[in-house]
Amino acid sequence: MSYLVKILFVCGSIVMLFIQCEDTKNKENVSFKKQTNQQIGDAESNSKTSIIPIDSVTIPKKLIKITPDNVVSFLTAYGEIHKQTKVAFTTPFGTIVIKLFKDTPLHRANFIYLVKQGYFNTTYFHRVVSNFIIQAGSSDNASTQKHRYTLGHTYRIPNEIKHNHFFGSISGAKYYRHNDDHKTEPFEFFIFLGPKSSTTHLDGNYTVFGKVIEGMDVATKISKLPKDAKEWPLKNVTIKATLLP
């Protein structure tokens, strides 16, 4: 092989290699664009993967914890994709069906997210006060605390106080009463059963984000169960949460 032929062969090889690299790069870019143009799906099911919005771009990632810094962006984006408003809570005493309000979008999205993650199925109606409230979303199970830690145990939901309490209203609980910003503890909620006179310290301090549309008789029955000094039912009231169309 002459010296000129060798030079031409080397040059040709370099050109072919460059074309192949460009073709691979273009394929990768097309794949990435398709991926980033996906909507936020239900990939977070089974707590293995999630798709979260980062700077208006949807990027698949492993399930991340919700934090005080990303809580608003995460729930806003999640709520835009997941539009459900009805949830059924099956208990040993019957089923309670609730409807979530659309004008409290962060609370609605958070509630739907927890249902989809199976969180409430590890919890009980753990506080019962006849003629006042029944509260759910906690338990003495290690699995409940582990689930909280996995999802994000430090975040709170900014208040969306727009409604007063009424018979059958659903409100977000708080870790402590005297917080001026009235942020909601994301994992617990209560159903109000008391008279209007019992709402004095509730209205304007807790976000009402839904209402019971079926099963108030079940809620009333639960509120009258025997309980201990901490208002915990003597027999645990288990929950199975299901999204409804």
Disulfide bonds with the S-S distance in Angstrom:
none
